């Protein structure tokens, strides 16, 4: 279990850092677009696309962090009625449904990413697959988060990302 907790800690600390950096980058690009358009009277062609791409990545990485903290499908009525082993079975069932959906999303997202690999984003001059890659990466990380959480016991709080605790 110690190895799982270390993997959980370092993996999702990195995911959190990336999500924060992408969010800061999106805010900076959006702010620069406003300055360029309304102060300099010279709108940029790349900042809106970059802002959108960074927000997509930040949201999908944020979904993985939300699942890590237990923000997944809850069946509270059933959970409150069940005790002991039955409650644990329900938790595993919910985790399996979530993991199945996230695995399917990762698979479809991977196929979409592969299909668009030759298309480019004109204003950024990069493959659009870099933006689509957020779908399978975010879904796979969320599935890992669900499995790590249920393996540790859903009532167990994850190790805080700041290293405290």
C-alpha positions in Angstrom: 0.0 0.0 0.0 2.9 2.3 0.6 4.0 2.1 -3.0 0.5 2.9 -4.2 0.4 5.9 -1.9 3.7 7.1 -3.3 2.6 6.6 -6.9 -0.7 8.4 -6.0 1.1 11.3 -4.4 3.7 11.9 -7.1 1.6 11.2 -10.1 -1.3 13.5 -9.0 1.1 16.1 -7.7 2.5 16.3 -11.2 -1.0 16.4 -12.7 -2.0 19.2 -10.3 1.1 21.2 -11.2 0.4 20.7 -15.0 -3.3 21.7 -14.6 -2.3 24.8 -12.7 0.3 25.8 -15.3 -2.1 25.3 -18.1 -4.7 27.4 -16.3 -2.2 30.2 -15.7 -1.1 30.0 -19.4 -4.7 30.3 -20.5 -5.3 33.3 -18.4 -2.1 34.9 -19.6 -2.9 34.3 -23.3 -6.5 35.6 -22.8 -5.2 38.7 -21.0 -2.6 39.3 -23.7 -5.4 39.0 -26.3 -7.5 41.7 -24.6 -4.4 44.0 -24.3 -3.5 43.4 -27.9 -7.1 44.0 -29.2 -8.2 46.9 -27.1 -5.0 48.7 -26.1 -2.7 48.0 -29.1 -5.6 47.7 -31.6 -3.8 44.7 -33.1 -5.7 41.5 -32.3 -3.6 38.3 -32.2 -4.6 35.3 -34.3 -3.0 32.7 -32.0 -4.1 33.6 -28.5 -7.7 32.5 -28.6 -6.8 29.1 -29.9 -4.0 28.7 -27.4 -6.4 29.8 -24.6 -8.9 27.2 -25.7 -6.3 24.4 -26.0 -4.9 25.2 -22.5 -8.3 25.3 -20.9 -9.2 21.9 -22.5 -6.0 20.4 -21.0 -6.6 22.1 -17.6 -10.2 20.8 -17.4 -9.4 17.2 -18.4 -6.5 17.1 -15.9 -8.8 18.7 -13.3 -11.3 15.9 -13.9 -8.6 13.4 -13.0 -7.9 15.3 -9.8 -11.6 15.5 -9.0 -11.9 11.7 -9.3 -8.8 11.3 -7.1 -10.7 13.2 -4.3 -13.8 11.0 -4.7 -16.0 13.3 -6.8 -17.5 10.5 -8.9 -20.8 9.0 -9.3 -22.4 8.6 -5.9 -25.2 6.3 -4.9 -25.8 7.9 -1.5 -29.2 6.4 -0.8 -27.9 2.8 -1.4 -24.6 3.7 0.4 -26.4 4.9 3.5 -28.6 1.7 3.7 -25.7 -0.7 3.1 -23.2 -1.7 5.7 -19.8 -3.5 5.8 -19.2 -5.9 2.9 -22.3 -4.8 0.9 -21.1 -1.2 1.0 -17.7 -2.2 -0.2 -19.2 -4.2 -3.1 -21.2 -1.1 -4.0 -18.1 1.0 -3.9 -16.3 -1.4 -6.2 -19.3 -1.6 -8.6 -19.4 2.2 -8.9 -15.6 2.3 -9.4 -15.9 -0.4 -12.1 -18.6 1.5 -13.9 -16.6 4.8 -13.7 -13.4 3.0 -14.8 -15.2 1.3 -17.7 -16.6 4.6 -18.9 -13.3 6.4 -18.5 -11.5 3.5 -20.3 -14.0 3.8 -23.2 -13.5 7.6 -23.3 -9.7 7.1 -23.3 -10.0 4.6 -26.1 -12.3 6.8 -28.3 -10.2 9.8 -27.5 -7.0 7.9 -28.5 -8.7 7.0 -31.8 -9.8 10.6 -32.4 -6.2 11.8 -31.6 -4.8 9.3 -34.1 -7.3 10.3 -36.9 -6.5 14.0 -36.7 -2.7 13.7 -36.4 -2.1 15.2 -39.8 -4.4 18.2 -39.3 -2.7 21.4 -38.0 -4.0 24.3 -36.0 -3.2 27.1 -38.5 -2.6 29.9 -36.0 -0.3 27.8 -33.8 1.3 25.6 -36.5 1.0 22.5 -34.4 -0.9 19.2 -35.0 -4.4 19.4 -33.6 -3.8 15.9 -32.1 -1.8 17.7 -29.3 -5.1 19.2 -28.2 -7.1 16.0 -28.7 -4.6 14.1 -26.7 -6.0 15.7 -23.6 -9.0 13.4 -23.9 -7.3 10.0 -23.6 -4.7 11.3 -21.1 -7.3 12.9 -18.8 -9.6 9.9 -19.0 -6.7 7.4 -18.3 -5.5 9.5 -15.4 -9.1 9.7 -14.0 -9.4 5.9 -14.3 -6.1 5.4 -12.4 -7.4 7.9 -9.8 -10.6 5.9 -9.3 -8.8 2.6 -9.0 -6.2 4.0 -6.6 -9.0 5.5 -4.4 -11.1 2.4 -4.3 -8.0 0.2 -3.6 -7.1 2.4 -0.7 -10.8 2.4 0.5 -13.1 5.1 -0.6 -13.4 6.6 2.9 -9.6 7.1 3.0 -8.6 10.6 2.0 -5.7 10.7 -0.5 -2.4 12.0 0.5 -2.5 15.8 0.2 -0.5 17.1 -2.8 1.5 19.6 -0.7 3.2 16.7 1.1 1.6 17.5 4.4 0.1 14.4 6.1 
